[in-house]
Amino acid sequence: MTDTGLAADYRRHLAAKEARVRDRLRSHGLEPLFGGIRRCPVEEGFRGHASFRVARESGDARVLGLDPRHGRAPLEETLWVLPPEARAVVLAARDVLLREDRAGAVFGFDVRLEHGSLRAHLVVSAPRGAAPLDGLCRALLDEVPGLLGAAVPSQAVEAGETYLLNDLGGKTVAAHHRAFFQSNIRLVPGMVAEVQGPVRAPSSIVDLYCGAGLHSLLAAAPGSRVAGADNNRWAIESARRNALHLGLTGAEYARESAEDFSAARAFDSPDVVFVNPSRFGCGPGVPEAVSAWRPESVCLVSCSFDSHLRDTLAFVRAGYRPEAVRCFDMFPFSEYLESATRFVPA
């Protein structure tokens, strides 16, 4: 498909998505707060995380990628989702992998890019009982330009660097390759700026579903008190590492579900609470627990508009008023939409 055809497809997709969002907000009287959807520059490549699968038939192996419009397709037809700088990395990694994987053990691989530098990390998928693949990882590091690390989690193999260093909001936020981190390298800086915009040197921050600590770390001043929670081991290890690197001695990140954390703790009017759940939205009781702390502001960020709207209405019922709704099309050609809503006490 030509770039012109891609752009035309995307315009239609985005118009339909925005019409649906406006309709949903209108039905609840919230459309006046809507600031529109930030378009993704799909023509330039936008993903910082892409997955590839090895398909084998009659002894021959080929690598398939994922086209968000059509599903699985030959790798070369799916590279358009990545920035141009990363495409050569994927092709070189493919060649090394097919050459070195003589036992046919590799199922596929994931590529993750650092925000800012666009350096790449590769995670290889293989069964635990397969022949050791540490040699494959060493070959990848030796032969693939721009590769900072390679890993086979099922075999506990790590080669090169383990953490990706993401430059955002004037700070560097490290994320373990197995921790979730925002994948749209084009729109994340704008989303971060939107979330951080009204936050001014808060003395106290709570960060639920905190991941690697992106929002609380960027908002924190040297003396800020920060309490964050996430049940992902690698995310919490990343958040703690980041707090130490940034000198945030008043930061504590707990490996605990946001639901249990918010139910068990009491905070006295924190300056800001960031709530950034998965596409499934907040767990039961989270909006009510957060509202009971009487924070000065709440910022809700999530990647499913349906769950985001459900949680927005829960915060409204709990006594918080939304001030603005901003959306970012982080996931072009999908139903998902990154949305950010700011609340203040009603």
C-alpha positions in Angstrom: 0.0 0.0 0.0 1.3 3.5 -0.8 1.8 6.1 1.9 -1.2 8.0 0.4 -3.4 4.9 0.8 -2.1 4.4 4.4 -2.9 8.0 5.2 -6.4 7.8 3.7 -7.1 4.6 5.6 -6.0 6.2 8.8 -8.1 9.4 8.3 -11.2 7.2 8.0 -10.2 5.1 11.0 -9.5 8.1 13.2 -12.7 10.0 12.1 -14.8 7.0 13.1 -13.0 6.6 16.4 -13.5 10.3 17.3 -17.2 10.2 16.3 -17.7 7.2 18.7 -15.9 9.0 21.5 -17.9 12.2 21.1 -21.1 10.2 21.1 -20.2 8.4 24.3 -19.2 11.6 26.0 -22.3 13.5 24.8 -24.5 10.8 26.3 -23.1 11.7 29.7 -22.9 15.5 29.3 -19.1 15.5 29.0 -18.4 16.4 25.4 -17.6 20.1 26.2 -14.6 18.8 28.1 -13.2 16.9 25.1 -10.1 18.2 23.5 -10.1 15.9 20.5 -7.8 13.0 19.6 -4.2 13.6 18.9 -3.3 12.0 15.5 -0.5 9.6 15.3 1.9 10.2 12.4 1.6 6.6 11.1 3.5 7.5 7.9 6.7 7.9 9.9 6.5 4.7 11.9 5.3 4.9 15.4 5.7 1.8 17.5 8.5 1.3 20.0 7.5 -2.3 20.6 6.8 -4.9 17.9 6.4 -8.7 18.0 7.5 -11.2 15.3 6.7 -14.9 15.0 8.7 -17.7 13.4 6.6 -19.9 11.1 7.9 -23.2 9.9 6.6 -25.4 7.2 8.3 -28.4 5.5 11.6 -27.5 7.1 11.6 -23.9 5.9 11.3 -21.0 8.4 10.1 -17.5 7.8 9.3 -14.6 10.1 5.9 -12.9 10.3 5.1 -9.6 11.7 1.8 -8.0 12.8 0.1 -5.4 10.6 -2.5 -3.6 12.8 -4.9 -3.4 9.8 -4.6 -7.0 8.5 -3.1 -9.2 11.1 -0.1 -11.5 10.5 1.9 -10.9 7.4 5.5 -11.4 6.1 7.9 -9.4 8.2 8.9 -7.0 5.4 5.2 -5.9 4.9 4.9 -5.0 8.6 8.0 -3.0 9.2 6.2 0.2 8.4 4.9 0.4 12.0 8.5 0.9 13.2 10.5 4.1 12.8 12.9 3.9 9.9 15.9 3.7 12.2 14.7 0.4 13.7 13.9 -1.5 10.5 17.4 -2.5 9.7 17.8 -3.8 13.2 14.8 -6.1 12.8 16.0 -7.4 9.4 19.5 -8.1 10.8 18.1 -9.8 13.9 15.9 -12.0 11.7 18.9 -13.1 9.6 21.0 -14.0 12.6 18.2 -15.8 14.3 17.3 -18.0 11.3 21.0 -18.8 10.8 21.8 -19.6 14.5 18.5 -21.4 15.4 19.6 -24.7 14.0 17.4 -26.7 16.3 14.3 -24.8 15.4 13.5 -23.9 19.0 12.7 -20.2 18.6 9.0 -19.3 18.5 9.5 -15.6 17.8 11.0 -12.4 19.2 10.0 -9.0 20.5 11.8 -5.7 19.7 11.6 -2.8 22.1 13.0 0.7 21.5 14.2 3.3 23.9 12.4 6.6 23.8 14.8 9.2 22.6 17.8 7.1 21.5 15.8 4.4 19.6 18.3 1.8 20.7 16.8 -1.7 20.5 16.5 -4.6 22.9 15.4 -8.1 21.7 13.5 -10.7 23.7 13.5 -14.2 22.2 10.7 -16.6 22.8 11.6 -20.3 23.2 10.6 -23.3 25.3 12.4 -24.0 28.6 13.6 -27.3 27.5 15.2 -26.1 24.3 18.9 -26.2 23.7 20.6 -23.2 25.4 20.4 -20.0 23.4 23.0 -17.9 25.1 25.2 -18.3 21.9 22.3 -16.9 19.8 22.1 -13.9 22.1 25.9 -13.3 21.8 25.7 -13.5 18.0 22.8 -11.0 18.0 24.8 -8.5 20.1 27.9 -9.0 17.9 26.2 -8.7 14.6 23.1 -6.5 14.9 24.0 -2.7 15.0 22.2 -0.7 17.5 21.2 -3.7 19.7 21.7 -2.9 23.4 20.6 -6.3 24.8 19.1 -9.7 24.1 17.3 -12.1 26.4 15.6 -15.5 26.5 13.4 -15.2 29.6 12.3 -18.9 29.5 16.0 -19.9 29.9 17.0 -17.0 32.3 19.5 -15.8 29.6 20.5 -12.2 29.7 23.1 -10.6 27.4 24.1 -7.0 27.2 21.9 -4.4 28.9 18.8 -5.4 30.8 17.1 -2.0 31.1 16.0 0.4 28.4 16.7 4.1 29.2 13.8 6.3 28.1 14.4 10.1 27.8 11.1 11.8 28.5 10.1 15.1 30.2 13.7 16.1 30.8 14.5 12.9 32.8 15.7 9.4 32.1 13.3 6.7 33.1 14.7 3.1 33.1 12.4 0.2 32.3 13.3 -3.5 32.6 12.6 -5.2 29.3 9.9 -7.3 30.9 8.1 -4.2 32.5 5.3 -2.5 30.7 6.3 0.9 29.1 4.4 3.1 26.7 5.1 1.9 23.2 4.1 4.8 20.9 7.4 6.8 20.5 5.6 9.6 18.6 2.8 10.4 21.0 4.1 9.6 24.4 6.0 12.9 24.8 2.7 14.8 24.2 0.8 12.6 26.5 3.3 13.0 29.2 3.2 16.8 28.8 -0.6 16.7 29.0 -0.5 14.6 32.2 2.2 16.7 33.8 0.9 20.1 32.7 -1.1 21.1 35.7 1.2 19.5 38.2 3.5 22.0 39.9 6.2 20.7 42.3 3.9 18.5 44.4 5.0 17.7 47.9 3.0 14.4 48.0 2.2 12.0 45.1 0.4 8.7 45.0 0.9 6.6 41.8 -1.5 3.6 41.3 -0.7 1.0 38.6 2.6 2.9 38.5 4.6 0.7 36.2 8.2 1.9 36.0 7.0 5.1 37.8 6.8 7.3 34.7 4.2 9.8 35.9 5.2 10.1 39.5 9.0 10.3 38.7 8.5 13.1 36.1 6.2 15.0 38.5 8.4 14.6 41.6 10.7 17.4 42.9 13.7 16.4 45.0 11.8 16.6 48.3 8.5 15.0 47.1 7.0 12.2 49.0 5.9 9.5 46.6 4.0 6.3 47.2 3.4 4.0 44.2 2.0 0.5 43.7 2.1 -2.1 40.9 2.0 -5.9 41.1 4.5 -6.4 38.3 7.9 -7.4 39.7 10.0 -5.9 36.9 8.0 -2.7 36.9 8.5 -2.1 40.6 12.2 -3.0 40.3 12.4 -0.4 37.6 10.6 2.3 39.6 12.8 1.7 42.7 15.9 1.9 40.5 14.7 5.2 39.0 13.9 6.8 42.3 17.4 5.9 43.5 19.0 7.3 40.4 17.0 10.5 40.6 17.7 11.0 44.3 14.1 10.7 45.4 14.7 9.6 49.0 11.0 10.1 49.8 9.8 7.6 47.2 8.4 4.2 48.1 7.2 1.8 45.4 5.3 -1.3 46.6 4.9 -4.6 44.7 1.2 -4.8 45.5 -2.0 -4.6 43.5 -3.5 -1.1 43.3 -6.7 -2.5 44.7 -5.0 -3.9 47.9 -2.8 -0.8 48.2 -5.6 1.7 48.0 -7.8 -0.3 50.4 -5.1 -0.7 53.0 -3.6 2.8 53.1 -4.8 6.3 54.1 -3.3 9.5 52.7 -4.1 13.0 53.9 -4.9 15.2 50.9 -2.1 14.3 48.6 -1.3 17.0 46.0 -1.9 14.6 43.1 -2.9 11.0 42.5 -2.0 9.3 39.2 -4.2 6.4 38.3 -3.0 4.5 35.2 -4.7 1.1 34.9 -4.5 -1.4 32.1 -7.2 -1.5 29.4 -9.5 -3.3 31.9 -9.7 -0.1 34.0 -9.6 0.4 37.8 -10.3 -2.6 40.0 -13.3 -2.5 42.3 -13.2 0.2 44.9 -10.2 2.1 43.6 -12.0 5.4 42.6 -13.8 5.4 45.9 -10.7 4.8 47.9 -8.7 7.5 46.1 -11.6 10.0 46.5 -11.6 9.3 50.3 -8.1 10.6 50.5 -9.3 14.0 49.2 -6.4 14.7 46.9 -6.1 18.1 45.4 -6.2 16.6 41.9 -6.5 13.2 40.2 -5.2 12.3 36.8 -6.7 9.2 35.3 -4.9 7.6 32.3 -5.9 4.4 30.5 -5.8 2.8 27.1 -9.4 1.7 26.7 -11.9 4.5 26.3 -14.8 2.3 27.5 -13.1 1.5 30.8 -11.8 5.1 31.1 -15.3 6.5 30.8 -16.6 4.0 33.3 -13.9 5.0 35.8 -14.5 8.7 35.0 -18.2 8.3 36.0 -17.1 6.5 39.2 -14.9 9.4 40.2 -17.8 11.8 39.5 -20.0 9.8 41.8 -17.3 9.9 44.4 -17.2 13.7 44.4 -14.7 14.7 41.8 -15.2 16.9 38.8 -13.5 16.3 35.5 -11.8 19.4 34.1 -10.5 18.1 30.7 -10.5 14.9 28.6 -7.6 14.5 26.2 -7.1 11.5 23.9 -4.1 10.2 22.0 -4.3 7.6 19.3 -1.5 5.5 20.6 -2.9 2.3 18.9 -3.8 3.2 15.3 -6.2 0.9 13.5 -7.3 -0.6 16.8 -10.3 0.0 19.1 -8.0 1.3 21.9 -7.3 4.9 22.7 -5.1 6.4 25.4 -7.2 8.9 27.3 -6.2 11.3 30.1 -8.8 13.1 32.4 -7.9 15.5 35.2 -10.2 15.8 38.2 -10.5 18.3 41.1 -12.9 18.1 44.1 -16.4 19.0 43.1 
